[in-house]
Each structure stands twice: as C-alpha cells, then as structure tokens.
Amino acid sequence: MRKIIGAINMTLDGNCDHKAGIADEEIHQHYADLLSNAAAVLYGRITYQLMEYWRTLAENPSGEKAMDEFAVVMDNIPKIVFSHTLKNLDWHSADLSSKSLEKEVLELKHQSGKDILVGSRSLIIQLLKLNLIDEFQLCIQPVLAGKGLHLFENIANRTLLKLITTKTFIGGAVILNYEPMKK
C-alpha cells in the first residue's frame, strides 16, 4: 500500500507562497530526489499552472545546474491534476483526473509501488479532512511573508501529529516530516 504524502513549502508564519521561499541548490536537489522516488504528484489547477514553468525550463535549460536538473525531474514525473475549469493539458506527463479526489486517492493508495505526493495546498487540506494523508513533509522557509494563504486554513478538527524526521538545510530551511496520529 502506498503512502499519500502532503509535501509543500511554507514560510515560518504559515503561508504557502511560491515566491516567498528561498529556492537554492540544496532545496532543488531535495525536491528532485523526493520526486524521483515518487510514483506521481497530485496538483490542483493553480499549482499545476505554476509548475508549468518547469516544463519550459526543461525544454530550454538555463545553464543553472540545480534548476535544470530539477526541471527534468519535474517534467518526467506523472502529474494528476484536479480541476473543474481545465478541459485538457498539453504537458506530456500530466493527466486530468476524471474522478473525485477521494476516489482517485483511495485507488492510488491501495496500489503497490512508490508513494504519491500531494503538492497543492487546497488538495492537502481536502485530503486531511478526508483522513487520507499518511505523512506531511513541510519545508519551513526562514522567511516571514506577512501575507498569503495559510496551509492549514479552515481545519475544524484537532489533529495530533508525530514528528518522524527532520532535515536542516544550510540556508536555514527545515524539513519537518510528520505522521498524523491514529485517533
């Protein structure tokens, strides 16, 4: 059975803003390794459209090694996109899900193979409410954004988490891996 891992960057004040973080070589390498060891990544429309930047970079490398290598990994990992507005995708490794988020994730979870990553804030919140997240991998950036979307917004139920691993980067970012504790 696969694990469903909510993996996302956030600022120290709890905001998910892709422009607020510090994407250095070490962070790019970490996420390239994470994606390389996953079966697929799930995105909502907004995050998927932000990630399309990497397809462009994979097609036209920048010469910046860490970014170019990450772009190749991002280009190749299967992406499952949940959207009510997108009708088709033109990224070779991306597919629109025709199923509900819950049904798709339950089917993926019960297959064998590598874990499934969830890279969109909105999907992480929905899956947490459905009790379908097996692990959180939070990359806390050493930045106070002061504004933005909070990761765990509108969570009504208290959820206890168990810290399973940590990783500290030279630039000050910290990866915190948590498992929800069974009720």
C-alpha positions in Angstrom: 0.0 0.0 0.0 1.3 3.4 -0.9 1.6 6.4 1.4 0.0 9.7 0.5 2.5 12.5 1.4 1.5 16.1 1.5 4.7 17.9 0.6 4.8 21.7 0.5 6.9 24.8 1.1 5.7 27.3 3.6 7.0 30.4 5.4 7.7 30.5 9.1 4.4 32.4 9.6 2.5 29.5 7.9 1.9 30.9 4.4 2.2 29.0 1.2 3.6 31.4 -1.3 5.9 30.1 -4.0 7.6 33.5 -4.4 8.4 33.9 -0.7 10.7 30.9 -0.2 14.4 30.6 -0.9 14.9 28.1 -3.7 18.6 27.4 -3.5 20.6 24.4 -4.9 20.1 22.3 -1.8 16.3 22.8 -1.9 16.1 22.0 -5.6 18.2 18.8 -5.0 16.0 17.8 -2.1 12.8 18.1 -4.2 14.4 16.4 -7.2 15.2 13.4 -5.0 11.7 13.4 -3.5 10.0 13.5 -6.9 12.4 10.9 -8.3 11.3 8.5 -5.5 7.5 9.0 -6.0 5.1 7.4 -8.4 3.2 10.7 -9.1 2.3 14.1 -7.8 -1.2 15.5 -7.4 -1.9 19.1 -8.2 -4.9 21.4 -8.3 -5.3 23.8 -11.2 -3.5 26.8 -9.7 -0.4 24.9 -8.6 -0.3 22.9 -11.8 -0.2 26.1 -13.8 2.6 27.4 -11.6 4.6 24.2 -12.1 4.3 24.5 -15.9 7.3 26.9 -15.6 9.5 23.8 -15.1 8.3 22.3 -18.4 9.6 25.4 -20.2 12.9 25.2 -18.3 13.2 21.5 -19.2 12.8 22.4 -22.9 15.1 25.5 -22.7 17.7 24.9 -19.9 19.0 27.9 -18.1 22.5 26.7 -17.5 21.9 26.7 -13.7 22.6 23.0 -12.9 20.3 22.5 -9.9 17.4 24.2 -11.6 17.9 22.4 -14.9 18.1 19.0 -13.2 15.0 19.7 -11.1 13.2 20.8 -14.3 14.0 17.4 -15.9 12.7 15.5 -12.9 9.6 17.7 -12.7 9.0 17.3 -16.5 9.1 13.5 -16.2 7.1 12.7 -13.0 3.5 11.8 -13.7 1.2 14.5 -12.6 -2.5 14.1 -11.8 -4.4 17.3 -12.0 -7.8 18.1 -10.4 -9.6 20.9 -12.0 -13.2 21.9 -12.8 -12.1 24.5 -15.3 -9.3 22.9 -17.3 -10.5 20.8 -20.2 -7.2 19.4 -21.4 -3.5 19.5 -20.6 -0.6 19.7 -23.0 2.2 18.6 -20.7 3.2 15.0 -21.7 3.4 13.8 -18.1 0.1 15.3 -16.9 -3.4 14.0 -16.9 -6.7 15.5 -15.8 -8.4 13.3 -13.2 -11.9 12.3 -14.2 -12.6 11.0 -10.7 -13.3 12.7 -7.4 -10.2 13.5 -5.3 -11.3 10.9 -2.7 -11.9 8.1 -5.2 -8.6 8.8 -7.1 -6.5 8.9 -4.0 -8.1 5.8 -2.5 -7.4 3.9 -5.7 -3.8 5.1 -5.8 -3.3 4.4 -2.1 -4.4 0.8 -2.5 -2.0 0.0 -5.3 1.6 -1.2 -4.8 4.6 0.9 -5.7 6.1 4.2 -4.9 4.4 6.8 -2.7 2.1 9.6 -4.0 3.0 13.2 -3.4 0.4 16.0 -2.9 1.8 19.3 -3.9 -1.2 21.7 -3.7 -2.3 23.5 -0.6 -6.0 23.0 -1.4 -5.6 19.3 -2.0 -3.7 18.8 1.2 -6.5 20.5 3.1 -9.2 18.4 1.4 -7.3 15.1 1.9 -6.6 16.0 5.6 -10.3 16.5 6.1 -10.9 13.1 4.4 -8.3 11.5 6.7 -6.2 10.4 3.6 -2.9 12.0 4.4 -0.3 9.5 5.7 2.6 11.9 6.1 3.3 15.6 5.9 6.6 16.9 4.6 6.7 20.6 5.4 9.6 22.7 4.2 9.7 25.6 6.5 11.4 28.5 4.9 13.3 31.1 7.1 11.0 33.9 5.9 8.1 35.8 7.4 5.8 36.5 4.4 3.3 38.6 6.3 0.5 37.7 4.0 -0.7 34.8 1.9 -2.7 31.6 2.1 -2.2 29.7 5.3 -1.6 26.0 4.8 -4.0 24.6 7.4 -6.8 27.1 6.9 -10.4 26.1 7.8 -9.4 22.9 9.6 -12.2 22.2 12.1 -10.9 19.1 13.8 -7.8 18.9 16.0 -5.2 16.6 14.6 -2.2 15.3 16.6 1.0 14.8 14.6 4.0 12.7 15.4 7.4 14.1 14.3 9.2 11.3 12.4 12.2 13.1 10.8 13.8 16.5 10.4 16.4 17.8 8.0 18.1 21.2 8.2 19.5 23.0 5.1 22.5 25.3 5.1 20.3 28.2 4.0 18.1 27.9 7.1 15.1 26.0 5.7 14.0 23.0 7.7 12.1 19.9 6.5 9.7 18.5 9.2 8.1 15.1 8.5 5.0 14.3 10.5 2.6 11.4 10.6 -1.0 12.0 11.8 -1.5 10.1 15.0 -4.3 7.5 14.9 -7.4 8.5 16.8 
